[in-house]
Amino acid sequence: MYKLAFFVPLDDAESVKEAVFKTGAGRIGDYEACCFQTRGHGQFRPLAGADPHIGEVGELEHVEELKVELVCEDGLIQAAVAALKLAHPYEEPAFDVWRLESP
């Protein structure tokens, strides 16, 4: 089992979550599309060569985003990350993957 967490602009959150959920990620027992989300503020500065979805090259940008956290079965994590990258509006989406252990 893995935990997947990613950051996404508010306006794109539902479509990115849906793409990840379609892989089977976010299932817990008899429930699907399970996640926890926290609203916050991200920042970044696109460098030369970037093609930013939001902001301008060389300028510091502040964006209201959601941090979305969900669980994912071992056999689905590669597909979930691929779906996240494909659906996400950023060139370089920020995400974390942790392997979980059961007691």
C-alpha positions in Angstrom: 0.0 0.0 0.0 1.2 3.5 -0.8 0.2 7.0 0.1 0.2 9.5 -2.7 0.1 13.3 -2.0 0.0 16.0 -4.6 -0.5 19.8 -4.9 -2.9 21.2 -7.5 -4.5 24.6 -8.2 -8.0 24.9 -6.9 -9.5 25.2 -10.4 -7.9 22.0 -11.6 -8.4 19.9 -8.5 -11.5 17.9 -9.4 -10.3 16.9 -12.9 -6.9 15.8 -11.6 -8.4 13.9 -8.7 -10.9 12.2 -11.0 -8.0 11.1 -13.3 -6.1 9.6 -10.4 -9.3 7.9 -9.0 -10.0 6.3 -12.4 -6.8 4.2 -11.9 -8.3 2.6 -8.8 -6.3 4.8 -6.4 -8.2 6.2 -3.4 -10.1 2.9 -2.6 -10.6 1.9 1.0 -12.6 -1.2 1.6 -16.1 -0.7 0.0 -15.4 3.0 -0.6 -13.9 4.8 -3.6 -12.6 8.3 -4.4 -11.4 8.6 -0.8 -9.0 11.4 -0.1 -8.1 14.2 2.3 -7.5 17.6 1.1 -6.0 20.7 2.7 -6.2 24.2 1.3 -2.9 26.2 1.2 -0.7 28.6 -0.7 2.1 27.4 -3.0 4.8 29.5 -4.7 7.3 29.0 -7.5 9.4 30.9 -9.9 9.5 29.6 -13.5 13.1 29.6 -14.9 14.3 30.2 -18.4 13.0 27.4 -20.7 9.8 26.8 -18.6 6.3 27.1 -20.1 4.3 27.9 -17.0 0.6 27.3 -16.8 0.3 30.1 -14.3 2.7 33.1 -14.0 5.6 34.4 -16.0 9.2 33.2 -16.5 11.5 34.9 -13.9 8.6 36.1 -11.7 7.7 34.7 -8.3 4.1 33.3 -8.4 1.8 32.6 -5.5 -1.1 30.2 -6.1 -3.9 28.9 -3.9 -3.8 25.1 -4.1 -5.0 21.9 -2.5 -2.8 19.2 -1.1 -4.6 16.0 -1.9 -3.7 12.8 0.0 -4.9 9.3 -0.8 -4.0 5.6 -0.5 -3.1 3.4 -3.4 -2.6 -0.4 -3.8 0.9 -1.5 -4.8 -0.1 -2.6 -8.3 -1.8 0.7 -9.1 0.8 3.3 -8.0 2.6 3.6 -11.3 -0.7 4.2 -13.2 -1.9 6.7 -10.5 1.3 8.7 -10.8 1.2 8.6 -14.6 -2.5 9.8 -14.6 -1.6 12.6 -12.2 1.2 13.8 -14.4 -1.0 13.6 -17.5 -4.0 15.4 -16.0 -2.1 18.0 -14.0 -1.8 21.5 -15.6 1.8 22.1 -14.4 4.8 21.0 -16.4 6.4 19.7 -13.2 3.7 18.7 -10.6 4.8 18.4 -7.0 3.9 15.0 -5.5 5.1 12.6 -2.9 4.8 8.8 -2.7 5.3 6.9 0.5 5.3 3.1 1.0 3.0 2.2 4.0 3.5 -0.7 6.3 0.9 -2.5 8.3 1.5 -3.3 11.9 
